[in-house]
Amino acid sequence: MSLLAPTALLFGFLAVPITLLYMLRLRRQERVISSTFLWRDLVLDRVANAPWQKLKRNLLLILQLLILAALVLALARPYIHADGQFDGNVIVILDSSASMTATDEDGGSSRFDEAVRKVNSAIDNLGGTDQMTLITAGAVPKVLISGTNDKSLLRGALATVTPEFSSADWPSAFSLAAGSAQGFTESEFVIISDGGLPDTMPPLPGKVSFIPLGHSGENIAISAMGTRKSGDHQELLVGLQNYGQSSGQGLVSVYLDGQLFDSRSIDIGGGTRNQLSWNLPPGTEVVEARFEPTGETEDFLAVDNKAWGLVDDQKTTNVLLVSDGNLFLERLFTVLPGYELTRVTETDLNGLAESDQIFDLYIFDGVPVPDSLPPGNVMIFDPQPGSEITQQSGPLQIGDVFPETTIVRVADDPRVGDVDWSNIHIAQARAVTSPALESLVEAEGGNLLLTGEFDGRKVAVFPFDLAKSDLPLQIAFPIVMANIIGWLNPGYLSISTEIDQPGEAVSIVPDPRTQTLSIRMPDGGIWEQVITDASAPVVFPNTDQPGIYTIFYRNNEESDRSVGRFGVNFNSPNESRINPGASIQIGQDEIGKDSSTIVGRVELWPYLLFIGLILIMLEWWITYQSGARRRVMKLQ
């Protein structure tokens, strides 16, 4: 046992005056006599006290000396060392990455549950002057609570933490920890993790302790899954990897659109890989693969036992081509996947409008644009005058034909990038200007490609006839068309339909008619956002759950309409490799298991104050009882 304030022991000398007071105290013994008249002369020359007599045993004196001892020791702040205790300014960095969900702790609990239990135990034993900061090391590290000794607040903050299905960003977590130590003369950093930190971690401004978690590295994971075209059918490939050292057995099951399709047993040696394949029936959309260990096989991480994929899940985009005939455009849309083209003449357009049929993309080729634009996005080739929109006061102003088509400027825009425009030759073009459109390609005589937005619609204008140019014969044609159509395409997902790491944001460009975009998550929850600017992409950040996400659009004319899906898979070899680390490298120091036992101090002054309070109550009770007995004797 040690003392934090040993000079407080000097208050122990107060025992001397207390003892002297008892030695000098008057000691009269009461006797009942018949009269005091005969004793009056005798007491005139005598004093009925006995100073400096031998100190006799006195219970009240003993209690008062014990009270003084308890109070003086409490002021001296004695403490004892104890394992698992934190003291001072403690900054706890709690690993919340996917590997912490491994269930190899005692009783089948997860590493994360064990970590939370250790932190809760430390909070319970936190001293009155100690402070704690809690930081989670996940995909985006967070400070849960900073510099407090309020145990209820610390427990409440800790209760909000759940493990993530992603890797930990340790450099950012260390930056937060170093910032939390500013303003303190001394801090202790406690890292609770199963290892896996980078070897290049910078030092922290204080003592660093490491509490390792985990006991086993046995884990079998679905490491890869995908589909490919094989002849006239789709083929599913599923790869598995044993990250442990022991051989294992299990059952691999394939579900197609939620229904069990096939199951196969598999043996896989320690540290090896295996691959299985299936031929998928036509019409399959969603594929799910599951691995389940069998027999005595140990597989402590469950998040990497499932994978999802989409087969031909592209949304069909309906395109209306208003033209007397354009072989180049018709062939283009037979090559681009996910598009269904309908061609009509200008005469047939009015009858089609009366049918209330809505298309996602409208293309006008060599015909006048209608007085009012259709509800979808619009692409125009060789625009012709003859409508209110193309008048001098309209948003799209059409002038005369010009032959000066030598290209002089190409905008720095990805839609027209990666193309050698100097090799493209155009016989003639029509002068087109618009305050709402931006020129991407410009010739000597005028614009050759304009894009922009008006009336809530995206518009692209090629002011020349494709048949009077060699653009359709150039390799640049499908590239330019794919870029422009991709920009116009309603509901186009600007990411692939499969994400390998939960937590990655998804960017979606909604249909310009969309008023509300909603996404159904794998657990059935709905994320919803009102669209205020249809030209701006919608960023969906909540991809924390592995599984299939479904996108819905809604407007005044129709209810929720499913327009696409994307899958989120957990594919992280570093997290699937769950073998716990015995040490971590922090700066030049290797922090190993020797530092895993945190030795802190437990102060004893609260207990001493409690003992002192009990003694004071006992001393009062004895004094009260003695006074009561004397009063009874006087009455007798």
N, C-alpha and C positions, 0 to 999 in steps of 0.2 A: 504494500500500500504506500502511496506517495501523497504529497500535499501540493496543491496549487498555490496556496497563500500561507506558507509556514509562519510568517511574522504574526499572524493572528493568534498564534499560541501564547503570545505575551499577555493576552487578556486572561490567561490562566492564573496570573498573580492576584486576580481579584479574590481568589480563595483565601488569601491571607487576611484581609479585613473581615471577611465573613466569619472566619474562625475566631479572630480577636473579639468580635462582637459577642460571640457566645461565651468566651472566657471572661469578659467583663460584665456579663449580664447579671442583674439582681436575681438572687436565688432565695426567695421566701417560701416557706412551707406553711400553709394555712392550717390552723388548729382551732377547734371550737372550745372556748373557755367561758366561765360564768361572768367574768368582769375584767376589764382592762385597767381598772383604777390602780391596782397594786403594781402594774408593769410600766406605768408611765415614766417613773424616774429612771428605770433601767434602760429604756430605749432612747433616752435623751443622749447618752454618751456612746451609743453603739450604732453602727450602720449595719443594716441587715443585708448587706451584700458581701460577697466573698470574691473580690477581684483576684485574678491570676491564680485561681485555684486549678488544680489538675482537671483537665478537660475530661468530662465524663461522656459516655456514649449517649448521643442524642439523634433520634431518627430524623428530625426535621433538618438538622445540620447535614446529615449524610445526603438527604434528598436534595438540598440546595446546592451542595457541592457537585452532585451528579448532574443537576440541571445546568450548572455553570460549565461543567466539562462537555456536555453535549452541545451547548451553544458555541463554545470556543472551538471545538472540533468542526462544527458546521461552518464557522467563519474561515477556518483553515482550508476548506474544500478538499477533503481527502478523496482519493479515487483509487480504483484498482484496474488493472489491465484485463481486457476480455477479448476473446476472438470474435470476429464478425461485427465489431463495433466501429462506427465512424465518429470522428470528432473534428471540430473546427469547421472550416468552409469546405464542404465536400461537393464535388461535381461528379455525378453519376452518368455515364454514357451507356445506355441500354441498347444492345443490338436487337433490332426488330426485323431483320432480314428473313427471307424464306427458310433458310436452314435452321432457324430457331424453332420452327414448327416440328422438327424431328422429335419423335416420341421415345427416346432412349434413356430417359431419366427414370428414377425409381418409381415403381407403380404404374409405368406406362405414361407418365405425364410428359409434357413437352419441355424442351429446353427453355422456352419462353416462360412457361408457367413457373419453372424453377427459378428463373431470373427474377420474376415478379415477387416470388416468395422471399427471396433473399433481400430484395430492396425493402419490402414491407417490414421484414424483421429489423432491418437497420433503422427504418423510420421509427419503429416502436422504441428503440433504445437510444434515439437521438437526445443529446443533452440539451439543457435549457438554453445554453449559449451557442450551440452548434447551428449551422445553416446547411441546407442541402439544395442543390440544383439538379433537376432531372432533364436529360437530353436523350431523345431517341435517335438511333442511327438507322435510318431507313433510306428509301429512294430519295426523299427530301427530308433531311434531318430537321428536328424541331426541338425548341426549348419548351418543355411542358410546364415547368414552373421554375422560377429563379430565386435563389437566395432567401429561403424562408425556413423557419423552424416550426411552423404551424403543421402539426402532424396530420390534421384532418384535411388540409389543403393538399399536402403531399400525397396522401392516400387517394384523394379524389382525382388528382392529376394522373396518378399511376393507373387508376382503374379505367381511364379512357384509352389506354394504349392497347393496340392489337397488332400481332405480327403481320407483316406485309408479304405479298408474293413477288418480291423483287430483291435485288441486291442492295447493300448498304453503301451510301456515299460517305465513306469514312473521312476523306479530306474535309468535306464541309462540316461533318460532325465535330472534328477536331477544331476547326475554326470557331464554331459556336462555343465549344468548351473553353478555348483560350480567351475568347471575349467575355465569358461569364466570370472568369477569374480576375478581371480588371477591377481595381479598387480594393483588393484584399492583399494583405501582406504575405499571406501563406494560404495555399489551397492544396487540396488532395484530390486527385483524379482517379476515379474507380471505373474501369472498363469491364463490363459484364457481357461476355460474348463466348461463342464457340470457336473463335479464331477466324482465320481467313482475311485478316487485315493486310493491306499492301505492305511490302517491306520498306517502302520509302516514306513512311509516316514521319512528320516533323516532331520534334520534342515538344512537350507541354510544360508550361511554367509552374511546375510543382511536382510533388511526389506522385508517381503513377503506380497504381495497383491493378492487377489483372485477376479477375475471377473467371476461370474457365468453366465451360459447361459442355455436357455431352460425354458419352462413354463409348460410342460405336460409330463406325463409318459405313455400315452395311446399308446399301440403298440401290434399288434397281429402278431405272427411269425410262420413260418413253422420250428418247433424245431427239427424234425427228419424225415427221409425218407429212406426207404430201401426195398429190394425185398427178398423174400424167396420162396423156393420150397414148394408148397402145392399140393400134389398129382401129377397129370400129367401136372400141369401148374405153372406159376410163379405168386406170389401174391405181390402186391404193398401196402405198409403201409406208410401212411402220418400222422405225428403227428403235431398238432397245439397247441400253448400256448398263452394265453392272459396275457401279462405282465402288463396290466393296471388294473384299478379298476372298469371300467364300462363294462357292457356287450356289445358285438359286434356281428354284422352279416357280412357275406361275402360269396364269391363264390370261391370254390376250383376247379380248372381246371387241368386236367391231359393231357399232350401232349405226344404221342408216336412217336418217330422218326420225330418230328417236326409237327405232325398233331394232331389236337384236338381229344381226345378220349372220354372224359366225363367231365361234370361239375356238382357240387353239392353245394347246399346252406347249410350253417352251422351257428348255433348260439353257441356262446361260452361266458360263464360268466366271469366276471372280476377275474383274478387270477387263472383261471382253465385251464385244458387241455382237448383236444379232439383228437380222432383218427379215420381215415377213411381208408378203404381198397378197392382194386380193383383186379379183376382177369385179368391178362394180356394175350393177345393173343400170340400164338407161333410166334417166329421170331422177337419179340421186342428187340431192342438193346438199345436205349436211351430213358429215361423217364424224363420228366420235370413236376414239380408240381408248380402251381401258386396260390397265394391267393390275392383276390381283395376285399377290404371292400365295403360294400353296405349301402345304406340309410344314416343315420347320424353317422355311425361308424367312430371313429377317429383312424387312424393308421398312425403315423407320421414317421415311419422308413420303407423304401421300400426295403432295401437290403436283409432283411430276409424274404421277401415274395415269394422267388423263391428257388427251390432246384432241383438238377439234379442227376441222377443215371444211372448206366450202368447195363444191364441185359445180362448175358452170353457174355460179350464183350471180352473174351479172344481170342487172335490171335491164329489161327490154325498153329501149327508148324509141318512141314512135316519132317518125320524121315524115313531114308532108313536103313533097317537092312539087312546086307549081311551075311547070315548064312544058314547052311543046316537045321536049325530048332532049336529054343531055346524057349521053352514054357514059361520059367520064364520071359524073356524079352518081349515076345509078350503079356503076361497077364499084365505085368507092365504098358505098354503103353495104355492098355484099361482102366486102373484105373486112370492114370494121365489125368486130363482134358486138352483140348486144343491141343492134339497131334493126328496126323494121321500117322499111321505106314504102311510102304510098305516093304514087305520082298522079297528078291531075293536071288538066289544062286550066287556063285562066277562065274559060267558060264554065267549067265544072266547079270552080271554087265557090261560087255563090250557093249552089245547091248543097255543097258539103258544109258550108257554114250554117245552113238551116237545120242540119242534122244534130247540131250541138256536139259533134265529135271534137275532142280536144287532143292536140298533138303537143309533144314536148319541144319540138324544133320545127320551124317553118323556113323553107328555102324558096326564094323567088328568083327564078332564072330567066332573064330577058323579058319580063312582064312588068307592068305597072304594080307598084305596091298598093294594097288597099288603102282606102281613106282612113280607116282605123286599123291599127296593128292588131294582129291576132294575140291571144293570151300568152303564148309561149315566146321563147327567144327566136330571133330572126337572123337569117343569113341571106344576103342579096348578091346576085351576080348580074352584071350588066343592067343596072336599074334603068327603067324607062319612065319618062314623064307621063303625067296624066292623072295624078291623084293629088288630094289636098296636102298630103305629107311632103310631096316633092315640089310644091310650089315655092316661089321665092320667099314667102313668109313662113313656110313649113320648116320642120326640124331637119329635113333632108333636102338640100337644094341641088338640083341637077342642071348642069349646063350643057355646053356643046361637046362634041367629040374632038379629041386632040391626038395627033400622031406622035408627039414627042414623048416616047415611053421609056427612054433610057433612064435607068434607076440611078438616082443621085443621093438618096438617103434611106437608110434602114435603121429604125429605132432600136435602141438597146433594150429589147424585150424578149423574154424566153419563147414567146409564141412565134416569133419570126427568126429566132436564133438557129444556129447550126445549119444554115442554108446559104448556098452561094447564089445570091440573087443576080449577080452579074451575068450568069449564063442563061437567064430567063428572058425570053423575047416576046413582046406583045405588039400586035399590029397597031392597035388603037385602043383608046380608053375614053371614058366619058368623065367630064369634070364634075366632081361631087364634093360638096363641102357641107359641114354641119358643125354648129357650135357645141354639140353634145358628143361628138366623136373625135377620137384622136387618130392621127395619121401614123401608121406603122411603117408603111413603105411609100416613098414619094419619088415620082419621076420628074423630068424636066417640065412637062406640061401640066402636071397635077398629081393628085393622090392615086395610089394603086391599091391600097388596103387601109380601111378605117375600121376602128372598133370603139365601142363605148356603150352607153346606156341612156335610154330615155323612156319615159312612161313605165318605169319599173321593168324594162325588158333589156336584155343584152342584144346588141346588134353588131353584126360584122358585114362590111360592104366591100366586095371586089368589083370595082367599076369598069369591068371589061368582060368580053365574051371569052369563055375558056376555049371555045373552038377556034378563036382567032389569036391564039397564043400557043407556045410550046410548053407551058407549065404542066399540063396533064401528062406530057411525055417525059418530064424530068423526074429524077429520083426525089426531088424536093417536094413534089406534089403531095404524096401521102403524108409526108412529115408536116407540111404546113397545114393541111386539112385536119390531121389528127390533133394538132395543137389548138387550132381555132375551134374545132368541134368540141374538144375536151373542155375548153373555156366556156363554150355555150351550153354544153350538155347539162341539163337539169339533174340535180342529185348526184353529180359526179363526186366520188370520194377521192380526195387527193392523197390517199395512202393506199397501200395494198390491203387486200381483204383479210390478211392474217398478220397479227402482231405477236412478236416473239417474247415480249417482256411486258407484263402488266404494269400499268402506270403511264404508258406512253399516250400522249394526246392524239386524238383523231380530229382531222379537219374535214369538214363537210361543206360543200357549196350547195345551198338549197335551191330548189325550184323557185323562180321569181314570184310565183303565185302563192308560195307557202306562207302561211301566217304563224303556224306553230310547228316546231320540229320536236319530236319525242323519240326517245331511245329506250327500248326494253332491255334490261340487263339480264344476265344469266340467272340471278336469283328471283326474277320476276318484278323487281323494282322498276319504276318508270322515272326517267330523267326528261325534263321538258324545258323548252326555251321558246319564248315568243320572238318571232323574227321581225325586227324593225328595219333592217337593211338587207334586202335579198342579195345584194351584190357582194356582201362581205361574208367570208367563210365563218361557219359556226365551229367553235373549238369545243370538243367533248373531252374533258380530262379524266373522267371517272372510270378508267379501264382497269380498276384494281382487281376485278374478279376474272379468272380464266373462264372462257366459255364463248357462247355465241351472243352477239348483240344485234338487235333488229331495229332498223331506222324507219320511222313513220313520218309522213307529212300530213298536214291538215290545213284546209282553207274553208272559206264560206260555202263553196260549192260542193264539197265532199267531206266525209269524215276521215278518220285516220286511214292512210293508205301506205302499205308496206312498200318501200322503195329500195331496200337493200339490206345487206347484213355484212358483218365482219366478225372475224374470230380473234380471240385473245388467248394465246397459249403461254405457258410457263416453259421457257427453254433457256436455262442458265446452268451450264456445266459447273461453274464455281459454287453455286448454291446446292446443286445436286450432289456435289462432292462434299459430304457432311462429316468426313473424318475430323474430329475436334482437334484444334491446335493446342499444343502443350505450352507454347509461348508466343509472344508477339514482339515485333521489333519497333521500338519507339525511338527515333533518332539514332544514337549510337548504342543505346541500351537494349538488351534483350530482357523483356519482362516475362519471367516464367512462373511455374507453379509455386516457387518459393514465396512469391508475393501474393498468392491467392488467398492466404489467410490474413484478413484484415485485423490488426491488433489495435484496438481503440481503448478509451478509458470510460469507465462508468463511475460517475461522481456519487459520493455517499451522503452529501449534505442534506438532501431531502429526508433521508431516513433518520439522520441525527436530529433534525428539527422535529420530526414526528415523535421520537423518543423523548426529547425535551418537553414537548407539549404534554405527553402522558405523565411525565414526572411532576410537572407543575400542577396538573389536575390532582394527582395523588397527594402532593404536599398540601394543597388547599383543603382536601377532604380530611386529612389527619388533623390539620389545625382547627377546622370547624368542629370536628368530633371532640377534640380536647376542650375547647371553649364550652361546648354544650354540657360536658360532664361537670365542669366547674360551676356552671350556673345551676345545675341540679343539686350539687352539694350545698351551695349557699341557701337554696330554698329549704333544704332539710335542716 
